[in-house]
Structure formats: C-alpha cells, structure tokens
Amino acid sequence: MDPQEFIKMDPWEFIEKVETYSDFVMFLKLLSKDFYIHEDEWQNIRIDSYLEATAGWLEHSAHRDKDLDFSQPLNWKTLCHIFITAKYYE
C-alpha cells in the first residue's frame, strides 16, 4: 500500500483490508493517528476509561451481536472492531 494512501485512510475503512498481523499493526497505527487528529470525537481519552469501554462493549456484544462469534478464535478484523468500538462506547 502506498504510504500516502495509508496516511489518509480512515480506521473504519481500513478494517475491511485487515487480514494479517501486519495489517492489524497498521490498523493500530491508524487508530492512534485518529486519536491525535480527532480526540474530540473520542468518548474515552484516558487508558482506564478506554479499557473499561472495551470490556463493556465485549460483554454487551457477546449477547446481542450475531455478526461477532466469540465462541470461535478471534480473527484480525474482530480485534480491530474491539479496539475501535471503545472509541465511542460508554
């Protein structure tokens, strides 16, 4: 992927491209960039609230989101969804 194209990507859009460990690392870098550029959009800007939101979303989603099957080993895309959802989840 062209570095200029990568820099401009939205983390939500990039999730569809995530297939490997390296893609997941790139996703985390995009998510970090998103935080610095759009901190005002993040509900959880401290690590403790971010991790609490991650745990809360996982508990809630395990019971209601049929697209996420937590009985199976996690794949890279699912990990991306876990990390990005905590940006908004309260």
C-alpha positions in Angstrom: 0.0 0.0 0.0 1.2 3.5 -0.9 2.3 5.3 2.3 0.4 8.4 1.3 -2.8 6.4 0.8 -2.3 4.8 4.2 -1.9 8.1 6.0 -5.3 9.3 4.6 -7.2 6.2 5.4 -10.0 6.1 8.0 -9.6 3.3 10.5 -13.2 2.1 9.9 -12.5 1.8 6.2 -9.2 0.0 6.8 -10.8 -2.7 8.8 -12.0 -4.4 5.6 -8.4 -4.7 4.4 -7.1 -6.3 7.6 -6.1 -10.0 7.1 -2.8 -10.4 8.8 -0.8 -9.5 11.9 1.0 -6.7 9.9 -2.4 -5.3 8.8 -3.5 -5.3 12.4 -0.4 -3.3 13.4 -1.1 -0.8 10.6 -4.7 -0.5 11.9 -3.5 0.3 15.4 -1.2 3.0 14.0 -4.2 4.5 12.1 -6.3 4.3 15.3 -3.5 6.2 17.2 -3.4 8.8 14.4 -7.2 9.1 14.6 -6.9 9.8 18.3 -4.5 12.7 17.8 -6.4 14.2 15.0 -9.9 13.7 16.3 -9.5 13.5 20.1 -12.7 15.5 20.4 -14.7 12.6 18.8 -13.4 10.0 21.3 -15.5 9.3 24.3 -12.7 7.5 26.2 -9.5 9.5 26.1 -7.8 8.0 29.1 -6.5 4.5 29.1 -8.6 3.4 32.1 -11.8 4.6 30.5 -10.8 3.1 27.1 -10.2 -0.3 28.6 -13.4 -0.2 30.6 -15.3 0.7 27.5 -13.6 -2.2 25.6 -14.6 -4.6 28.4 -18.1 -3.2 28.5 -18.6 -3.4 24.7 -17.3 -7.0 24.7 -19.7 -8.0 27.5 -22.7 -6.3 25.8 -21.8 -7.6 22.3 -21.3 -11.2 23.3 -25.0 -11.4 24.0 -26.5 -9.3 21.1 -24.3 -9.0 18.1 -24.8 -12.1 15.9 -22.0 -10.9 13.5 -19.4 -11.4 16.1 -18.9 -15.0 17.2 -16.9 -15.0 20.4 -17.1 -18.8 20.7 -14.6 -19.1 17.9 -10.9 -17.9 17.9 -10.7 -14.2 17.2 -9.6 -13.0 13.8 -7.7 -9.8 13.0 -10.9 -8.0 11.8 -12.7 -8.8 15.1 -9.8 -7.5 17.1 -10.0 -4.2 15.0 -13.7 -3.9 15.9 -12.9 -4.4 19.6 -10.3 -1.7 19.6 -12.2 0.9 17.5 -15.5 0.5 19.2 -14.1 1.6 22.6 -13.5 4.9 20.9 -17.3 5.6 21.2 -18.7 3.1 23.7 -19.7 4.4 27.1 
